Amino acid sequence: MESVHSMNQETSRNRGIWLLLGLLALGSLSLFLIPAFVIRPFHHQSQSALNLALAVKHIAPAFTIVLFVPTLLLGWLLWRNASKLSQTAIILAMVLSTASAVMVRQNYFEWMFHPIKSAEFVSSGDAHLDDKEMVMAVQIGPDQRAYPIVQMAYHHILNDTVAGEPLVVTY
C-alpha cells in the first residue's frame, strides 16, 4: 500500500516537473516572440503593446538565460527515466530555449530590410506614382530627387549624389 502511494507521489512530482519544463520553454520563447510579433513594419502598434514589446526586448537577454538554466536542469532530471517520445519533448524544450536565447541577442528587425545597392532614377514625367503616394524630396541647385516613402520604408537608407554633393537619405 505504501509503495502505491509512493508511486503516485513520484508520478505527481514528474507531472509537475514536466509542466514546469514546458512553462520555462514557453516563457523563453515568448521573450523572443512578443517583440517580434508586435514590432512589425507597416502594422498598427498600440502604444501599450509597443511599450510591452520594448520592455520585453530589454529584459529578454538576461531572462532567457535565467529560464534556460532551470530548463537544462529539469531536462537532465527527466532524461534518465524518459521514453523516446519524452526525450524528444525534452530536446524540443531545450531547442526552443536555446533558440530563444540566441534570437533575443540578434537584431532580427534588420533582416526584414534590404539595402538599396544602387539607386535608379527616372524623370518626373516617367514616374508613375499614385496621387496619395508620399515622397521625400531634395533640390540642390537645378538637380532634384524624389524618394518614394514606400521604398525608403523598406530600405531605410540610401547613399546618393545630388549636384555633386554626397547625400545620405534615410527614413
LUMTOR-336661 format. One line per field, with one value per residue: x, y, z of N, C-alpha, C in turn. Coordinates in nm, 4 decimals. Each point is the difference from the previous one (the first is absolute). Example, Ala and Ser with C-alpha at 12.3 -4.5 7.8 and 13.67 -1.06 7.14 Angstrom:
<nubas>
n.x <- (1.3190, -0.0350) $
n.y <- (-0.5690, 0.1050) $
n.z <- (0.7800, -0.0720) $
ca.x <- (-0.0890, 0.0820) $
ca.y <- (0.1190, 0.1190) $
ca.z <- (0.0000, 0.0060) $
c.x <- (0.0900, -0.0770) $
c.y <- (0.1200, 0.1090) $
c.z <- (0.0000, 0.0730) $
</nubas>
This chain:
<nubas>
n.x <- (0.0820, 0.1053, 0.0338, -0.1305, -0.0072, 0.1118, -0.0541, -0.1132, 0.0739, 0.0700, -0.1137, -0.0558, 0.1112, 0.0034, -0.1298, 0.0273, 0.0980, -0.0804, -0.0965, 0.0864, 0.0449, -0.1247, -0.0316, 0.1113, -0.0215, -0.1287, 0.0408, 0.0980, -0.0832, -0.0812, 0.1164, 0.0028, -0.1101, -0.0095, 0.1293, 0.0289, -0.1037, 0.0303, 0.1325, -0.0994, 0.0796, -0.0634, 0.0067, -0.1282, 0.0516, -0.0804, -0.0161, -0.1066, -0.0376, 0.0270, -0.0569, -0.0981, -0.0071, 0.0128, -0.0899, -0.0744, 0.0157, -0.0227, -0.0953, -0.0359, 0.1087, -0.0283, -0.1274, 0.0442, 0.1056, -0.0719, -0.0720, 0.1097, 0.0580, -0.1165, -0.0163, 0.1258, -0.0127, -0.1176, 0.0504, 0.1084, -0.0805, -0.0717, 0.1175, 0.0455, -0.1188, 0.0441, -0.1187, 0.0049, -0.1312, 0.0167, 0.0979, -0.0860, -0.0927, 0.0890, 0.0351, -0.1298, -0.0196, 0.1048, -0.0466, -0.1246, 0.0473, 0.0755, -0.0934, -0.0821, 0.0895, 0.0113, -0.1266, -0.0170, 0.1109, -0.0904, 0.0396, -0.0965, -0.0259, 0.1325, -0.0296, -0.0985, 0.1048, -0.0064, 0.1288, -0.0163, 0.0324, -0.0837, -0.0155, -0.1218, 0.0182, -0.1225, -0.0267, -0.0352, 0.0186, 0.1062, -0.0053, -0.0351, -0.0444, -0.0585, -0.1196, -0.0241, 0.0844, 0.0636, 0.0726, 0.1285, 0.0145, 0.0967, 0.0400, 0.1055, -0.0086, 0.0350, 0.0813, -0.0911, -0.0423, -0.0727, -0.0152, -0.0637, -0.0886, -0.0862, 0.0871, 0.0054, -0.1280, 0.0180, 0.0605, -0.0705, 0.0890, 0.0419, 0.1097, 0.0058, 0.0071, -0.0198, 0.0082, 0.0525, -0.1054, 0.0854, -0.0923, -0.0434, -0.0840, -0.0755, -0.0678) $
n.y <- (-0.1189, -0.0054, -0.1065, -0.0304, 0.0354, -0.0682, -0.0977, 0.0191, 0.0085, -0.1069, -0.0593, 0.0397, -0.0397, -0.1098, -0.0082, 0.0307, -0.0902, -0.0891, 0.0318, -0.0033, -0.1151, -0.0359, 0.0407, -0.0572, -0.1051, -0.0020, 0.0146, -0.0840, -0.0838, 0.0271, -0.0108, -0.0947, -0.0725, 0.0437, 0.0332, -0.1230, -0.0332, 0.0704, -0.0048, 0.0263, 0.0186, 0.1135, -0.0258, 0.0128, 0.0910, -0.0495, 0.1113, -0.0578, -0.0494, 0.1175, 0.0619, -0.0915, 0.0097, 0.1301, -0.0072, -0.0845, 0.0768, 0.0925, -0.0725, -0.0237, 0.0724, 0.0703, 0.0225, 0.0012, 0.0598, 0.0879, -0.0024, 0.0218, 0.0553, 0.0423, 0.0462, 0.0353, 0.0512, 0.0522, 0.0390, 0.0341, 0.0581, 0.0418, 0.0267, -0.0257, 0.0375, 0.0795, -0.0128, -0.0637, -0.0128, -0.0368, -0.0789, -0.0293, -0.0102, -0.0697, -0.0674, -0.0101, -0.0270, -0.0813, -0.0503, 0.0003, -0.0478, -0.0874, -0.0325, 0.0010, -0.0670, -0.0693, -0.0211, -0.0002, -0.0608, -0.0266, 0.0771, -0.0891, 0.1173, 0.0059, -0.1242, 0.0785, 0.0755, 0.0275, 0.0270, 0.1226, -0.0887, 0.0311, 0.1270, -0.0189, 0.1005, 0.0501, 0.0553, 0.1209, 0.0167, -0.0742, 0.0764, -0.1168, 0.1062, -0.0651, 0.0569, -0.1036, -0.0443, -0.0157, 0.1102, -0.0303, 0.1298, 0.0130, 0.1249, -0.0216, 0.1320, -0.0298, -0.0765, -0.0901, -0.0466, -0.1072, -0.0301, -0.0984, 0.0455, -0.0568, 0.0502, 0.1219, -0.0246, -0.0626, 0.1025, 0.1005, -0.0368, 0.1108, -0.0383, 0.1295, 0.0502, 0.1193, 0.0434, -0.1206, 0.0141, -0.0668, -0.0919, -0.0033, -0.0800, 0.0342, -0.1067) $
n.z <- (0.0000, 0.0774, -0.0734, 0.0013, 0.1266, 0.0163, -0.0756, 0.0668, 0.1085, -0.0430, -0.0373, 0.1124, 0.0617, -0.0759, 0.0215, 0.1259, -0.0061, -0.0610, 0.0856, 0.0990, -0.0513, -0.0230, 0.1215, 0.0423, -0.0801, 0.0355, 0.1244, -0.0226, -0.0606, 0.1011, 0.0632, -0.0912, 0.0151, 0.1236, 0.0125, -0.0432, 0.0752, 0.1069, -0.0030, -0.0838, -0.1027, -0.0146, 0.1281, 0.0327, 0.0789, 0.0929, 0.0681, 0.0575, -0.1180, -0.0561, 0.1030, -0.0065, -0.1324, 0.0170, 0.0983, -0.0713, -0.1093, 0.0907, 0.0574, -0.1253, -0.0307, 0.1058, -0.0277, -0.1253, 0.0529, 0.0691, -0.1114, -0.0703, 0.1031, 0.0521, -0.1227, -0.0011, 0.1204, -0.0316, -0.1155, 0.0670, 0.0889, -0.1015, -0.0542, 0.1212, 0.0391, -0.0965, -0.0596, -0.1153, 0.0129, 0.1249, -0.0435, -0.0967, 0.0941, 0.0692, -0.1080, -0.0270, 0.1287, -0.0115, -0.1142, 0.0477, 0.1134, -0.0659, -0.0872, 0.1022, 0.0732, -0.1126, -0.0306, 0.1323, -0.0367, -0.0925, -0.0979, 0.0248, 0.0540, 0.0073, 0.0331, 0.0443, 0.0175, -0.1271, 0.0120, -0.0456, -0.0892, -0.0966, 0.0208, -0.0428, -0.0827, -0.0011, -0.1155, 0.0422, -0.1285, 0.0256, 0.1076, 0.0479, 0.0641, 0.0980, -0.0139, 0.0791, -0.0921, 0.1151, -0.0133, 0.0158, 0.0027, -0.0908, 0.0137, -0.0797, -0.0048, -0.1225, 0.0743, -0.0351, 0.1151, -0.0242, 0.1265, -0.0633, 0.0868, -0.0834, -0.0872, 0.0488, 0.0216, -0.1131, -0.0537, 0.0482, -0.0878, -0.0546, -0.0587, -0.0165, -0.1207, 0.0510, -0.1240, -0.0080, 0.0782, 0.0773, 0.0018, 0.1232, -0.0637, 0.1024, 0.0331) $
ca.x <- (-0.0820, 0.0898, 0.0711, -0.0952, -0.0024, 0.1294, -0.0019, -0.0889, 0.0743, 0.1044, -0.0690, -0.0450, 0.1203, 0.0453, -0.0932, 0.0340, 0.1277, -0.0296, -0.0722, 0.0962, 0.0880, -0.0761, -0.0202, 0.1290, 0.0278, -0.0945, 0.0381, 0.1179, -0.0456, -0.0795, 0.0915, 0.0361, -0.1154, -0.0785, 0.0495, -0.0007, -0.1367, -0.0545, 0.0777, 0.0068, -0.0207, -0.1255, -0.1106, -0.0366, 0.0539, -0.0509, 0.1064, 0.0218, 0.0637, 0.1381, 0.0719, 0.0227, 0.0991, 0.1312, 0.0418, 0.0381, 0.1245, 0.1063, 0.0332, 0.0092, 0.1315, 0.0284, -0.1017, 0.0106, 0.1021, -0.0622, -0.0922, 0.0710, 0.0709, -0.0894, -0.0456, 0.1078, 0.0014, -0.1190, 0.0179, 0.0954, -0.0677, -0.1025, 0.0561, 0.0352, -0.1137, -0.0906, -0.0147, 0.0513, -0.0888, 0.0277, 0.1311, -0.0226, -0.0593, 0.1077, 0.0856, -0.0761, 0.0056, 0.1366, 0.0198, -0.0759, 0.0685, 0.1269, -0.0299, -0.0473, 0.1150, 0.0805, -0.0749, -0.0184, 0.1262, 0.0157, -0.0862, -0.0730, -0.0792, 0.0781, -0.0080, -0.1170, 0.0286, 0.1136, 0.0515, -0.0033, 0.1400, 0.0240, -0.1276, -0.0340, -0.0935, -0.0679, -0.0429, -0.1305, -0.1029, -0.0066, -0.0331, -0.1410, -0.0324, -0.1396, -0.0221, 0.0189, 0.1316, 0.0869, 0.1411, 0.0924, 0.0603, 0.1146, 0.0454, 0.1247, 0.0160, -0.1018, -0.0233, -0.1075, -0.0270, -0.1146, 0.0162, -0.1304, 0.0007, -0.0244, 0.1276, 0.0946, -0.0423, 0.0561, 0.1455, 0.0436, 0.1150, 0.0482, 0.1078, -0.0259, 0.0734, -0.0855, 0.0789, 0.1373, 0.0090, -0.0406, -0.1218, -0.0562, -0.1451, -0.0453, -0.1390) $
ca.y <- (0.1189, 0.1143, 0.0157, 0.0616, 0.1419, 0.0544, 0.0113, 0.1119, 0.1230, 0.0128, 0.0377, 0.1381, 0.0834, 0.0057, 0.0867, 0.1370, 0.0338, 0.0150, 0.1264, 0.1081, 0.0011, 0.0608, 0.1427, 0.0686, 0.0079, 0.0966, 0.1333, 0.0416, 0.0275, 0.1236, 0.1142, 0.0289, 0.0205, 0.1213, 0.1134, -0.0301, 0.0108, 0.1355, 0.1023, -0.0386, 0.1167, 0.0151, -0.0560, 0.0872, -0.0345, 0.0905, 0.0475, -0.0954, -0.1201, 0.0360, 0.0110, -0.1358, -0.0651, 0.0587, -0.0437, -0.1412, -0.0055, 0.0492, -0.0975, -0.1349, -0.0660, -0.0539, -0.0953, -0.1279, -0.0785, -0.0383, -0.1100, -0.1115, -0.0816, -0.1020, -0.0885, -0.0984, -0.0871, -0.0847, -0.0950, -0.1006, -0.0774, -0.0846, -0.0798, -0.1370, -0.0925, 0.0442, -0.0817, 0.0689, 0.1144, 0.1000, 0.0575, 0.0944, 0.1207, 0.0678, 0.0628, 0.1133, 0.1076, 0.0534, 0.0735, 0.1257, 0.0887, 0.0429, 0.0885, 0.1278, 0.0702, 0.0515, 0.0981, 0.1282, 0.0730, 0.0401, 0.1084, -0.0642, 0.0988, 0.0413, -0.1027, 0.0274, 0.1097, -0.0255, 0.1283, 0.0281, -0.0109, 0.1185, 0.0647, 0.0284, 0.1107, 0.0296, 0.1400, 0.0184, -0.0371, -0.1465, -0.0576, -0.0379, -0.0065, 0.0271, 0.1372, 0.0118, -0.0498, 0.1049, -0.0065, 0.0947, 0.0688, 0.0854, 0.0764, 0.0741, 0.0683, -0.0443, -0.1436, -0.0376, -0.1418, -0.0354, -0.1365, -0.0475, -0.0453, -0.1439, -0.0668, 0.0327, -0.0680, -0.1348, 0.0005, 0.0890, 0.0864, 0.0020, 0.0944, 0.0606, 0.1236, 0.0996, 0.1177, -0.0241, -0.0076, -0.1289, 0.0164, -0.1204, 0.0134, -0.1002, 0.0082) $
ca.z <- (0.0000, 0.0095, -0.1266, -0.0935, 0.0379, -0.0402, -0.1463, -0.0337, 0.0301, -0.1030, -0.1242, 0.0187, -0.0025, -0.1387, -0.0750, 0.0359, -0.0652, -0.1432, -0.0164, 0.0194, -0.1179, -0.1103, 0.0281, -0.0178, -0.1441, -0.0575, 0.0488, -0.0763, -0.1367, -0.0010, 0.0069, -0.1389, -0.0872, 0.0289, -0.0795, -0.1435, -0.0503, 0.0185, -0.0711, -0.1408, -0.0849, -0.0733, 0.0753, 0.1118, 0.1312, 0.1029, 0.0878, 0.1095, -0.0550, -0.0322, 0.1281, 0.0483, -0.0863, 0.0269, 0.1333, -0.0118, -0.0769, 0.0881, 0.1044, -0.0575, 0.0050, 0.1338, 0.0429, -0.0711, 0.0710, 0.1268, -0.0292, -0.0623, 0.1001, 0.0572, -0.1073, -0.0151, 0.1185, -0.0011, -0.1099, 0.0463, 0.1043, -0.0619, -0.1096, 0.0408, -0.0027, -0.1069, -0.1210, -0.1205, -0.0257, 0.1037, -0.0292, -0.1101, 0.0606, 0.0737, -0.1020, -0.0538, 0.1000, 0.0000, -0.1262, 0.0100, 0.0952, -0.0594, -0.1140, 0.0543, 0.0579, -0.1111, -0.0798, 0.0688, -0.0088, -0.1395, -0.0455, -0.1082, -0.0728, -0.1168, -0.1031, -0.0830, -0.0903, -0.0868, -0.0479, -0.1430, -0.0472, -0.0822, -0.0288, -0.1391, -0.0016, -0.1260, -0.0044, 0.0638, -0.0973, -0.0095, 0.1310, 0.0130, 0.1419, 0.0331, 0.0453, 0.1445, 0.0400, 0.0524, -0.0360, 0.0605, -0.1139, 0.0256, -0.1148, 0.0187, -0.1284, -0.0952, 0.0116, 0.0911, 0.0183, 0.0838, 0.0486, 0.0492, 0.1389, 0.0058, -0.0254, 0.1067, 0.1222, -0.0020, -0.0128, 0.1073, -0.0246, -0.1379, -0.0299, -0.1304, -0.0289, -0.0649, -0.0383, 0.0392, 0.1469, 0.0575, 0.0780, 0.0580, 0.0167, 0.0962, 0.0443) $
c.x <- (0.0860, 0.0732, -0.0900, -0.0082, 0.1287, 0.0070, -0.0890, 0.0676, 0.1068, -0.0616, -0.0455, 0.1187, 0.0516, -0.0915, 0.0299, 0.1288, -0.0216, -0.0726, 0.0944, 0.0952, -0.0694, -0.0206, 0.1291, 0.0331, -0.0922, 0.0308, 0.1188, -0.0385, -0.0792, 0.0876, 0.0523, -0.1224, -0.0784, 0.0552, -0.0057, -0.1389, -0.0514, 0.0719, 0.0192, -0.0246, -0.1336, -0.1169, -0.0272, 0.0588, -0.0568, 0.1159, 0.0283, 0.0675, 0.1465, 0.0833, 0.0318, 0.1106, 0.1403, 0.0528, 0.0459, 0.1327, 0.1192, 0.0441, 0.0302, 0.1393, 0.0316, -0.0992, 0.0045, 0.1054, -0.0569, -0.0961, 0.0712, 0.0638, -0.0949, -0.0574, 0.1015, 0.0003, -0.1206, 0.0074, 0.0935, -0.0652, -0.1005, 0.0571, 0.0186, -0.1148, -0.0967, -0.0034, 0.0583, -0.0849, 0.0253, 0.1361, -0.0090, -0.0586, 0.1051, 0.0916, -0.0699, 0.0032, 0.1376, 0.0264, -0.0733, 0.0688, 0.1303, -0.0235, -0.0477, 0.1150, 0.0894, -0.0739, -0.0190, 0.1268, 0.0304, -0.0860, -0.0748, -0.0898, 0.0743, -0.0063, -0.1168, 0.0302, 0.1270, 0.0500, -0.0131, 0.1456, 0.0367, -0.1357, -0.0173, -0.1087, -0.0601, -0.0399, -0.1390, -0.1138, -0.0173, -0.0365, -0.1493, -0.0311, -0.1491, -0.0117, 0.0298, 0.1368, 0.0897, 0.1435, 0.0783, 0.0721, 0.1172, 0.0339, 0.1266, 0.0308, -0.1087, -0.0343, -0.1049, -0.0098, -0.1259, 0.0137, -0.1344, 0.0114, -0.0170, 0.1278, 0.0988, -0.0363, 0.0541, 0.1522, 0.0685, 0.1141, 0.0446, 0.1108, -0.0236, 0.0930, -0.0935, 0.0841, 0.1451, 0.0209, -0.0407, -0.1127, -0.0413, -0.1476, -0.0441, -0.1443, -0.0220) $
c.y <- (0.1246, 0.0236, 0.0610, 0.1496, 0.0699, 0.0180, 0.1151, 0.1341, 0.0252, 0.0449, 0.1446, 0.0963, 0.0149, 0.0867, 0.1466, 0.0454, 0.0196, 0.1315, 0.1184, 0.0109, 0.0666, 0.1491, 0.0798, 0.0173, 0.1016, 0.1427, 0.0551, 0.0370, 0.1302, 0.1246, 0.0385, 0.0393, 0.1287, 0.1206, -0.0262, 0.0150, 0.1435, 0.1025, -0.0466, 0.1241, -0.0088, -0.0731, 0.0941, -0.0539, 0.0989, 0.0401, -0.1002, -0.1273, 0.0277, 0.0142, -0.1378, -0.0681, 0.0537, -0.0403, -0.1455, -0.0126, 0.0424, -0.1067, -0.1392, -0.0628, -0.0617, -0.1100, -0.1312, -0.0884, -0.0495, -0.1170, -0.1231, -0.0934, -0.1010, -0.0939, -0.1110, -0.0984, -0.0940, -0.1045, -0.1124, -0.0923, -0.0979, -0.1015, -0.1481, -0.0991, 0.0306, -0.1005, 0.0784, 0.1227, 0.1119, 0.0654, 0.0990, 0.1305, 0.0795, 0.0724, 0.1215, 0.1187, 0.0652, 0.0833, 0.1334, 0.0984, 0.0539, 0.0974, 0.1363, 0.0817, 0.0590, 0.1138, 0.1340, 0.0838, 0.0459, 0.1228, -0.0510, 0.0970, 0.0479, -0.1025, 0.0238, 0.1023, -0.0281, 0.1332, 0.0130, 0.0014, 0.1203, 0.0554, 0.0208, 0.1070, 0.0143, 0.1469, 0.0105, -0.0371, -0.1504, -0.0674, -0.0273, -0.0225, 0.0246, 0.1422, 0.0186, -0.0484, 0.1164, -0.0231, 0.0940, 0.0636, 0.0851, 0.0719, 0.0744, 0.0609, -0.0489, -0.1499, -0.0300, -0.1523, -0.0129, -0.1480, -0.0464, -0.0579, -0.1517, -0.0794, 0.0235, -0.0710, -0.1421, 0.0000, 0.0887, 0.0951, -0.0138, 0.1040, 0.0518, 0.1207, 0.0908, 0.1249, -0.0140, -0.0109, -0.1397, 0.0211, -0.1367, 0.0285, -0.1105, 0.0255, -0.1026) $
c.z <- (0.0000, -0.1314, -0.1064, 0.0271, -0.0439, -0.1515, -0.0457, 0.0258, -0.1064, -0.1327, 0.0073, -0.0058, -0.1429, -0.0856, 0.0273, -0.0671, -0.1498, -0.0280, 0.0128, -0.1191, -0.1186, 0.0196, -0.0172, -0.1478, -0.0669, 0.0456, -0.0768, -0.1433, -0.0075, 0.0080, -0.1382, -0.0816, 0.0256, -0.0761, -0.1503, -0.0592, 0.0066, -0.0872, -0.1437, -0.0848, -0.0716, 0.0645, 0.1171, 0.1301, 0.0995, 0.0905, 0.1112, -0.0502, -0.0325, 0.1275, 0.0565, -0.0807, 0.0263, 0.1378, -0.0028, -0.0736, 0.0871, 0.1017, -0.0559, 0.0055, 0.1364, 0.0363, -0.0773, 0.0650, 0.1333, -0.0215, -0.0573, 0.1037, 0.0664, -0.1062, -0.0209, 0.1172, 0.0031, -0.1112, 0.0399, 0.1036, -0.0609, -0.0988, 0.0364, -0.0172, -0.1146, -0.1145, -0.1176, -0.0312, 0.1007, -0.0218, -0.1159, 0.0532, 0.0768, -0.0985, -0.0595, 0.0964, 0.0021, -0.1256, 0.0048, 0.0933, -0.0576, -0.1140, 0.0482, 0.0574, -0.1088, -0.0711, 0.0704, -0.0011, -0.1427, -0.0275, -0.1230, -0.0754, -0.1245, -0.1124, -0.0943, -0.1086, -0.0788, -0.0559, -0.1516, -0.0465, -0.0870, -0.0418, -0.1501, 0.0010, -0.1388, 0.0034, 0.0613, -0.0947, -0.0130, 0.1313, 0.0073, 0.1476, 0.0173, 0.0526, 0.1493, 0.0469, 0.0408, -0.0456, 0.0904, -0.1177, 0.0451, -0.1304, 0.0407, -0.1346, -0.0952, 0.0125, 0.1077, 0.0075, 0.0855, 0.0335, 0.0556, 0.1415, 0.0079, -0.0276, 0.1141, 0.1305, 0.0055, 0.0032, 0.1043, -0.0333, -0.1455, -0.0099, -0.1410, -0.0167, -0.0775, -0.0218, 0.0490, 0.1498, 0.0474, 0.1003, 0.0547, 0.0250, 0.0926, 0.0387, 0.1064) $
</nubas>
